[in-house]
Amino acid sequence: MSKDNDVKGVILLVDSRGGLVADSHQIYHELHKLSEKKPMAVAMTRLAASGGYYIAMGAGPKARIYAEPTCWTGS
């Protein structure tokens, strides 16, 4: 996806209660690399806890992060 010029950006939808730290870290790391090449936005829906929240942060410091008003967010 990072090399596909037809892909102009990425929208990441997060609805996760978390998971294992190693898995979350691997996804975070890959998203962070992708965010250096493509603009990203994150939409957190019902739940973005623990690993889900961590993964959302992988979109990088330039990403816009949106959370539904009823989303349970945190770590």
N, C-alpha and C positions, 0 to 999 in steps of 0.2 A: 504494500500500500504506500509506503514512503517513497517509492520510486515511480509510482503511477501518476503521471501528470494530469490525468483526468480527475483524480481525487484532489479536490481543492481544500478540504478540511475534514475534520472528524468530529462527530457528535457521539459522546460516550454516555450511554444510559446506565445508571447504577441503581440496582434494587437488590441489595445484598446484606445479609446479617453478618457477613465476614467469612472467616475461614482460617486456614493455616497461615502462619506468618510467612513461611518460605514461599508459598504459592502467591500470596498477596504481594510480596516483595518482587517476585519475578515479573508479575504483570505490571506493577508500578514502574519497574526499570524499563521494560519494553515501551510502555506508554511515554515515559519521559524521553526516551530516544526519538520516538515518533513526533513528540511535541516540538522538537527542535527543527523538524522539517515541514510539518503541517500545522496550521492553526487548529486548536481544539476547543470544544465546549463540553461541559459535563452537566447532565440533568440527573439529579438524585430524586427518585420518586418516593416510594413508601418507606424504604429503609436503606440507610447508608452507614452501617455501624462497623466498627473494628476494621477488618480488611477491606470492606467496601469503601469506607471513608479514605483509607490509605491509598487505594487504587485511584480514587478520584483525584487525589493530590498529584498523581503521576502525570496529569495533563499539563503540569508546569505552571510557572508563575504568570504567564500571559493569558492563560485560559480563563474563560468566564465559567463560573460554577453557579448553577441554579438549583434550588431545592424547593420541592413542593411545600406548601405551607404546613402540611401534616407529616412531612418526612421526619422520621427519627434519625438524627444524625449525631455521630460522635464515636469515640473510641474508648 
